[in-house]
Amino acid sequence: MLLSSPSVIVGVVLVIVAVARGQTVRSPCTSLFGLFSHPSDCRHFIQCVWGQPVDQPCAPGSVFSFRAQVCVHPWNKTADVCAKSQDSVPELCSRYPTAVFAHPSNCHQYYNCSGNSYLIYYPSRPDPDSANFYLYECTYPQLFNKNTLQCEDYGQVQCGERFEPVDKCEYTRYQCQKVSHCIPCDVHSPSCKDLPDGPNVYRGREWTPYFAVCQDQRLVNTSTCPRDERLAIAQLFSPVRRECQNLYGIPVEHGGYFLNCTGRPDGLYSDDVTNRPNLYFRCDSGVQTRIYLCPDAPWRLHSAPEERCLVRATVHKPVLSSIMSLASPFHIVGASLFLSLVQGQSICTSLFGVLPHPTDCSGYIECVGGQPVQRRCPTDRVFSSLLDDCVFPWDTNADLCPRKEDSVFEICTKYPTAVFPHPTSCHQYYNCTGYSFLIRYPPVLLPGSEALYRFECVYPQVFNEITLQCDDYRNVQCGVRQQPLDKCEYTAHTCQRPAFCFPCSIPSCRGLSDGRNVYTGKEWTSSFIVCEDQRIVSDGVCSADTRLNMSQIFSPDLRQCVTMYEIPSEHGGSPFNCRGRPDGLYPDDVTRKPNLYFQCTSGALVQISLCPETQYFDQRSSSCVARGVCCGDVQGDPTAMLAHPANCHQYYNCSGHTPLTWFVSQLAPDSPDFYLYECPYPQLFNEGTLRCEDYRDVKCGEKFLPLDPCEYTSNQCRRPRCVECNIRAPSCRGFADGVNVFRGRLWSPYFVVCENQRLVNISSCPIIKGNEVFSPILGRCVNPVEIPEDLRS
């Protein structure tokens, strides 16, 4: 915070006088001591000393916050209301040309005092005297985070009273600037407001192939319905069923060919809308349940009442038959058919009807006058008890016939171009063209092997048994087929040769909520995963906190990226402890950064802040104050060396030119950091000898004693494309001396050697022994076959 230096009562008591109507305003002091807002100038405040008001100025560039009881930046959310209305955006930016702060009312916008906003194009670009000159906007659907001062995923931002847009067209950048030459935003970016997650109606394009995909009432993308290749007809998106439907399921008033089952008895019916001779449909309880196609010529669908696929040429009809046969002329085998009798009784339980054949899937029994008649399906067909019809073997209605079930090889021998679903796995299917890519070991598959024809969809797609192709899992009903959720449940990602393969390490989203989640095996690191519908969408790495200039770690508890100050100590963090502390501001008592401080309210950490580079936090005044030259007290000795007052591994060298800050802007000689040096890890600075020495020979007293390499500034990341320190130099904190697990690389060949909780070196299992990995359980290198069964997936 930015309070001015300690105030001094100069003897003249400030009397606040109001000229209005000649009345004297009452003193703002309602207690003997305290701080109050200035009645007319937000850059000042009133300090009450023994009940008397004293006018005090804030530090240059700051205003008073009665709520925080300190001086803050004008754009700070705790600043007094008068401060927010007193200075315009151009005035603030003229004084703070590099400032970035949130828009007061719009959660997706912010001000960047570098200017040159790209938002306003028409009628002309704004000039520097306009607030729009500095107005910027996050890309949809991101929002501006007032704490990190950057655009972030909307799920990570708390907008409070600021307007939070959900439609893409509520963002200025997507709105029309020139009305006469612009297609309105909602034409190409429909609204998802009040719509559920998943596919939804494209508002303005109802009953067309177009639809919108929504999540959290926000537009993810727009898409179009594919053509129904099975029925060779277009599909439209139904706002009623929220899915793509072919024209036979679309009402006529919306341009469809709806096959109406209202008032019709249960059964099969020919196409009476488009009159396609080979198309028919089933009605159940007045509802259309399925549409069928007869095979290509020479087959066609006979007209009602038989409703069966017939040969175009001469059709042999059985006498007294209740249905039309698909086979060659029938013959009655009478009593000689041993299959027709069960304990002396006919297999027929009614005068007319059809029954599955007891031993042959390619045949069936027709009851004629109560007598069994043996029938055979056409070549390449099997009987379906569900349809009372002959169908292809891969049809989902075909009987699961234990009597004579053809193998995959036999089916593919008869139908070399067939494609049909796997009977138990929803993500796999058979393609009779063969040459599957799934099984890589053993390297040669015999032509009679089922695996030769088994293929698999790309994760997370599953196989649609209606369209006979891989499809988005949301569009497929798997039924009794097993539907995998994890990527490691797909054969393409599993080990074919266990002795030469690391188990699939892609993390699971099973049982996890949508959004960011912990990366199993990389807990309390910068890594995280993004889940949707218990499936992994992607993995990510926490970006650096640009405000505090430090890396971030993903917290499994908070499900977000946080700095080390919010990470529990048992997970390598250095948390600020507010428990038991009165409300107020406190200096960094963990990493001892002089310009860093934090705020405690009701025993909880509320905010972490930084003083400007030329200031440090003074706990006595609870403010940021200017800091002098660290070596100014050493007169006449420009080469003097001083121990750091708080950090045992750092010191000041009055010759200046510190090697620690080569990655930032050049420091002025009046900055203490200009003289700051650091011992190489794991050495510490000895105040007696004034040099870096072995840590065993140095007594630190109450100063901060680092153990991890990453607690040394020289090892920390300060550039965007930097490999995080904890990956290059893992922690030994809490480990015994000797060989230990490499945190973040569990079950890998890598391990660490520790001594006195300090890292000695990083090593790996010897290559000469094969692909060994380090076991965290046994504490030694082991063969992958020794890995516990429950840890191999």
Secondary structure, 3 states (H helix, E strand, C coil): CCCCCCCCCCCCCCCCCCCHHHCCCCCCCCCCEEEEECCCCCCEEEEEECCEEEEEECCCCCEEECCCCEEECCCCCCCCHHHHHHCCHHHHHHHCCCCEEECCCECCEEEECCCCCCCCCCCCCCCCCCHHHHEEECCCCCEEECCCCEEECHHHCCCCCCECCCCHHHCHHHCCCCHHHCCCHHHHCCCCCCCCCEEEECCCCCCCCEEEEEECCEEEEEEECCCECCCCECEEEECCCCEEEEHHHCCHHHCCCCCCCCCCCCEEEECCCCCCCCEEEEEECCEEEEEEECCCCCEEECCCCCCCEEECCCCCCCCCCCCCCCCCCCECCHHHCHHHEECCEECCCCCEEEEECCCCCCEEEEEECCEEEEEECCCCCEEECCCCEEECCCCCCCCCCCCCCCCHHHHHHHCCCCEEECCCECCEEEECCCCCCCCCCCCCCCCCCHHHHEEECCCCCEEECCCCEEECHHHCCCCCCECCCCHHHCHHHCCCCHHHCCCCCCCCCCCCCCEEEECCCCCCCCEEEEEECCEEEEEEECCCECCCCECCEEECCCCEEECHHHCCHHHCCCCCCCCCCCCEEEECCCCCCCCEEEEEECCEEEEEEECCCCEEEECCCCEEEECCCCCCCCCCCCCCEEECCCECCEEEECCCCCHHHCCCCCCCCCCHHHHEEECCCCCEEECCCCEEECHHHCCCCCCECCCCHHHCHHHCCCCCCCCCHHHHCCCCCCCCCEEEECCCCCCCCEEEEEECCEEEEEEECCHHHCCCEEECCCCEEECHHHCCHHHCC
